[in-house]
Amino acid sequence: TISYIGMKSQTLSVNGKTSFKIVLKEDSEVLDEVVVVGYGTQKKVNLTGAVTMADGDVLEDRPIANVTQGLQGAIPNLNITFDGGSPNATAQINVRGTTSLNGGSALILVDGVETNDISLLNPQDIASISVLKDASSAAVYGARAAFGVVLITTKKGTKGEKVRVNYNNNF
């Protein structure tokens, strides 16, 4: 039996064969239970820390100009403030509230790469967002995660799928 998180298990008989080509299929019922963390993925049941998740569908349904506007109110206890009144102002993302000791902004990782500004991301490209709120869930990221961690996973192309083009226009 071959299995992997988020995929349907497959059982094969060897019958003297020495090599196999095995392709596991997605199990869409189990994908909601999977959380992306610093060292791979885990089932939400096995995770000990405080984690909040949202899929990309939350952002797709909102008429927003950038990702930070879409996250506002979508994830509990995620406070977003903009420095200054400029439309190009960088957002400060705070996980534990604005009265945190010494203040600070959360560590933001997009597909494992640190970034300070997610406003340039296309909201339609986001597959999921996980917010690690406490020390036990953010420990793998070290001192940089003192103010929480926002993990963003983008959508990926799938081999063999047809190309889909979406157009959205908001006034």
Helices and strands as residue ranges (DSSP letters): G 31-33, E 34-37, E 40-43, G 44-46, E 51-55, H 57-60, H 67-71, E 79-82, E 91-94, E 107-110, E 113-115, G 123-125, E 126-132, H 135-138, G 139-145, E 149-154
